[in-house]
Amino acid sequence: MSNRLARSAQGLNLSEKRLVALGLAGTDSVPLKSLVLAANAGWKMKVTAMAYAEAFGIHPTTAYEQLKSSSEKLFERYVRYEIKDRRGLVVEKKFRWVSGVTYAPGDGYVELNFTPEIAPHLLGLRKQFTSYKLRHAAAFDSIYAWRLFETLKSWQSTGLYTTSIENFWEVMEAPPSCRKDFKALRIRIIEPAVAAITTKASMLVEWKPIRAGSRRVTSLEFRFAPNPQGQLDMGEGDLESDESDVVETKSD
């Protein structure tokens, strides 16, 4: 996906994220010409319950249930981010993930019609895009771990991710309780996500809060690198990214 999308509020829960990721994994075999056409007109993606169960290590019955629930909810989801126009004014952009959903319980598959607006953010896989092997994230049982992992991957070329606390709330889609109380944010989101990334994605992550003047945390800093002792293949082929595609809501 594009770096911009990786660093934006995506509006997906864990099962929806799994559904989208598994479908995207299948685009590797799609000819480039077809991807270009799809980026202009949208495209359909098919995911079977058996493939879903195998990819994420869950029972087929659970896979059927999650596919149906996720496809229905995905129909209502949208991406949100902010940019600056030519006059320097902040403009909020929103667009839906899909324009249509087909669920076939008898055959055990879901077909999603992705919108033309989302397609360019998912089909480029070249400069200013973030990519990673599905197995690196498949073990996550938390959407926060997956989203932090994905965001860090979009900054892979620097090994450094700094963000205002407000932007971090938006990217992680933190609940109100975690926005009001930094301790809750640390305990419920940051620390479990970092622990999961360290143990399940073979990445070394160090982070610290940054305070400006008072005791209030104003920003966060994450430093990360592949774990040389890890078992996963974190080679150059796993990622293409460019730090120049910066989310405009990033205050620093």
Summary of the structure (lengths in Angstrom):
residues: 252
radius of gyration: 18.1
end to end distance: 23.4
largest distance: 60.8
contacts: 749
relative contact order: 0.16
helix: 43%
strand: 24%
